[in-house]
Amino acid sequence: MTDDGALRAMIYETRQDVRWIKDTLKEIKEANQAQDERIAEIKARQDKQTGRDGVIAVAISAVVAFFTALASGGWLR
C-alpha cells in the first residue's frame, strides 16, 4: 500500500505541475497578445506619421520647384 500512496502522491504532484504549466502558458499567451496589440498600434502611428512626412516632402518639393522656375525666369517667357 505504500507504493500506491507514493504513486498517488506523485500523480497528484504531477497534476499540480501540469496545472501550473497550463496557467503559466495562458498568462504568457495573454501577455503576447497584449504586446502584439501595442506593436500594431505603434506601427499604425508610424505609418500615419510616414504618410504625413511624405505629404510635407511633396509640398516642399512643389514650392521649391515653383520658386526655382520663377527665379530662372522659366514662367516669365
VEXSEKOL-827630 format. One record per residue: residue number from 1; residue in one letter; x, y, z of N, C-alpha, C in turn. Coordinates in steps of 0.2 Angstrom, whole numbers. Layout:
BEGIN
seq; type; nxx; nyy; nzz; caxx; cayy; cazz; cxx; cyy; czz
NUM; a; X; Y; Z; X; Y; Z; X; Y; Z .
...
This chain:
BEGIN
seq; type; nxx; nyy; nzz; caxx; cayy; cazz; cxx; cyy; czz
1; m; 4; -6; 0; 0; 0; 0; 4; 6; 0 .
2; t; 10; 6; 2; 15; 12; 2; 16; 14; -5 .
3; d; 17; 9; -9; 19; 10; -16; 13; 14; -19 .
4; d; 7; 12; -17; 1; 15; -20; 0; 22; -17 .
5; g; 2; 23; -11; 2; 30; -8; 7; 35; -12 .
6; a; 13; 32; -13; 18; 36; -16; 16; 37; -23 .
7; l; 13; 32; -26; 11; 33; -33; 6; 39; -34 .
8; r; 1; 38; -29; -4; 44; -29; -2; 50; -28 .
9; a; 3; 51; -23; 6; 57; -21; 10; 60; -28 .
10; m; 13; 56; -31; 17; 58; -37; 12; 60; -43 .
11; i; 7; 56; -43; 2; 58; -48; -1; 65; -47 .
12; y; -3; 66; -40; -6; 72; -38; -1; 78; -39 .
13; e; 5; 77; -37; 10; 82; -38; 11; 84; -46 .
14; t; 11; 79; -50; 12; 80; -57; 6; 83; -60 .
15; r; 0; 82; -57; -6; 85; -59; -6; 93; -57 .
16; q; -3; 94; -51; -2; 101; -49; 3; 105; -54 .
17; d; 8; 101; -56; 13; 104; -60; 10; 106; -67 .
18; v; 6; 101; -70; 3; 102; -76; -1; 108; -76 .
19; r; -5; 109; -71; -10; 114; -70; -6; 121; -70 .
20; w; 0; 121; -66; 4; 127; -65; 7; 129; -72 .
21; i; 9; 124; -76; 12; 125; -83; 6; 128; -87 .
22; k; 0; 125; -87; -5; 127; -91; -7; 134; -89 .
23; d; -7; 136; -83; -9; 143; -81; -3; 148; -83 .
24; t; 3; 146; -83; 8; 150; -85; 8; 151; -92 .
25; l; 7; 146; -96; 7; 146; -103; 1; 151; -105 .
26; k; -5; 151; -102; -10; 155; -103; -9; 162; -102 .
27; e; -5; 164; -96; -3; 170; -95; 2; 173; -100 .
28; i; 7; 169; -102; 11; 171; -107; 8; 172; -114 .
29; k; 3; 168; -116; -1; 169; -122; -5; 176; -121 .
30; e; -8; 178; -115; -11; 184; -115; -6; 190; -115 .
31; a; -1; 189; -112; 4; 194; -112; 7; 196; -119 .
32; n; 8; 190; -123; 10; 191; -130; 4; 194; -134 .
33; q; -2; 193; -133; -7; 196; -137; -7; 203; -135 .
34; a; -7; 205; -129; -6; 212; -127; 0; 216; -130 .
35; q; 5; 212; -131; 11; 215; -134; 10; 216; -141 .
36; d; 7; 211; -145; 5; 212; -152; 1; 218; -153 .
37; e; -4; 219; -149; -9; 225; -149; -5; 231; -149 .
38; r; 0; 231; -144; 4; 238; -143; 8; 239; -150 .
39; i; 11; 233; -152; 15; 234; -158; 11; 236; -164 .
40; a; 5; 233; -165; 1; 235; -170; -1; 243; -170 .
41; e; -2; 245; -164; -4; 252; -163; 2; 257; -164 .
42; i; 8; 255; -162; 14; 259; -164; 15; 259; -171 .
43; k; 14; 253; -175; 15; 253; -182; 10; 257; -185 .
44; a; 4; 257; -183; -1; 262; -186; 1; 269; -185 .
45; r; 3; 271; -179; 5; 278; -178; 11; 279; -183 .
46; q; 16; 275; -183; 22; 276; -188; 20; 277; -195 .
47; d; 15; 273; -197; 13; 273; -204; 10; 280; -205 .
48; k; 6; 282; -201; 2; 288; -201; 7; 294; -202 .
49; q; 12; 294; -197; 17; 299; -197; 21; 299; -204 .
50; t; 23; 293; -206; 26; 292; -213; 22; 295; -218 .
51; g; 16; 294; -218; 11; 297; -223; 12; 305; -223 .
52; r; 11; 308; -217; 12; 315; -216; 18; 318; -218 .
53; d; 24; 314; -217; 30; 316; -219; 31; 316; -227 .
54; g; 28; 311; -230; 28; 311; -237; 24; 317; -240 .
55; v; 18; 319; -237; 14; 324; -240; 18; 331; -239 .
56; i; 22; 332; -233; 26; 338; -232; 31; 338; -237 .
57; a; 35; 332; -238; 40; 332; -243; 38; 334; -250 .
58; v; 32; 332; -252; 29; 333; -259; 28; 341; -259 .
59; a; 25; 343; -254; 23; 351; -254; 29; 355; -254 .
60; i; 35; 353; -250; 41; 357; -250; 44; 356; -257 .
61; s; 44; 350; -260; 47; 350; -267; 43; 354; -272 .
62; a; 36; 354; -272; 32; 359; -276; 34; 366; -275 .
63; v; 35; 368; -269; 36; 375; -268; 43; 377; -270 .
64; v; 48; 372; -269; 55; 373; -272; 55; 374; -279 .
65; a; 51; 369; -282; 51; 369; -290; 48; 375; -292 .
66; f; 43; 378; -289; 39; 384; -291; 44; 390; -291 .
67; f; 48; 390; -285; 52; 396; -284; 58; 395; -289 .
68; t; 61; 389; -290; 66; 388; -295; 64; 390; -302 .
69; a; 58; 388; -304; 56; 390; -310; 55; 398; -311 .
70; l; 52; 401; -305; 51; 408; -305; 58; 412; -305 .
71; a; 63; 409; -302; 69; 413; -301; 73; 412; -308 .
72; s; 72; 407; -311; 76; 406; -318; 72; 409; -324 .
73; g; 66; 412; -322; 63; 415; -327; 59; 411; -332 .
74; g; 58; 405; -330; 55; 400; -335; 48; 401; -336 .
75; w; 45; 405; -331; 37; 406; -332; 36; 413; -334 .
76; l; 41; 417; -335; 40; 424; -337; 41; 424; -345 .
77; r; 43; 419; -348; 45; 419; -355; 39; 418; -359 .
